[in-house]
Amino acid sequence: MKNSDSVWDFVEAKREAFFALSDRVWDAPETNYEEFHACDEHTRLLIEEGFRVERNVAGLPTAVMGEAGEGGPVIAILGEFDALPGLSQEAGVAEERPLVSGGNGHACGHNLLGSGSMMAAAAVKDFLAANGLKGRVRYYGCPAEEGGSSKGFMVRAGVFDDVDIAISWHPAAFSGVNNPISLACNELNFHFAGRASHASATPHLGRSALDAVELMNVGANYMREHMPSSARIHYAITDAGGAAPNVVQARATVRYLIRARTLTELLGLVERVKKIAEGAALMTETTVRSEVVSGDANLVGNTPLEECMFANLQRLGPPAFDAADNAAALKFQQTFSQQDIAASYARFGIKPKKGQALCDFIYPLGGGDGSIVGSTDVGTVSWVVPTVQMRGATYAIGTPGHSWQLVAQGKLPAAHKGMEYAAKVMASTALDLIVNPALIEAAKADHRERLDGNPFVNPIPDDVSPPLPESPNGR
Ligand SMILES: [Zn+2]
């Protein structure tokens, strides 16, 4: 049998089709369960590649799954294709220039993320067929990562129940195995209801829902001193009850995003915030109703999988960026502050190299300061399936997350090279697992050990539905 590294040739053979897929998704950025075009594009290529395709996965109209191969273990490669609102930007130019004022933009590189993951799955499929190997590879096209927690709904629906191992990646400034650190989070709406009244003539008859929201926020702000310092609480008043100050506001809604290191810590914090809401309702003689909007579990790491993926990164070596790639990235670096760039390197304890705009190395396993940046719905998957992720360098060092600069770099040759690079590492990691059942068993044992005494609670309760939009064109 051929060495699993020869799967890299299969990845290379797919360059044209998958770079084009990524670019088409970039061209039509869609957000939060509205990724109809992106999902169609992914579905079409899955069919063309000969995958067995399942649409409407977990009842989500913009989720798709493709499976190939027979028997053996099931390896899932997870992809995303959603964009962010308000970050429309012309491709390739190092100055802020929206294509559509107020439009969406691929400011987290998910055009590359989904296409690279499917590229890996397609190469594994071809390798299994060419070598007559038993094993199944699946590509999961997951919508709404940015605030929609689709993978949490997919976990709840059991779509990963027969998966042995999950693999994913994220576009980044540096290449390496992802440090499995993220915050568990819950987003909740608190709807307050009071009684309207003339604010001057009969204020004593009114009960203000907006007062309740303000008091709740004061309470939450006082709680900050008495919660774990790694936890985070953010809020936005999504309904202030109207624009007329001469009316006592009968309704008001505040949305809370609560984050904590672990699921247990998160659920405890959510209960405390609920008490604060009840306290605010009590003070103002209003009523309050809360509802969960979305939620992600924290990431669970996996030592055997991380070591395996790291070995693959090392065998392949860093992505082959050339002088032209570096020159293009340098132009973007000129729009960042020196602090942005220095902070980026500092996370890995690496001294900045003059004139270097793209990462030409692989950071060490467990590298980085473990700083917590945010939450991801991959976290929820990692509680039910042993999961590993990598970061592949696709943009200039120092690029801020969710920025116009990130959007602008999404179609550059360096972005494509980084995507191909990630596809290669994910593909050979998947094959290492398929041909080595002992490695899968080791990963499962590590997973069991980490979760021992920590029962999984999906931060999305059973009665919460995904916030699906009306489908366009009667779909
Ligand atoms: Zn992202």
Residues whose N, C-alpha, C, O or C-beta is under 5 A from the ligand:
A	BS01	ZN	C108
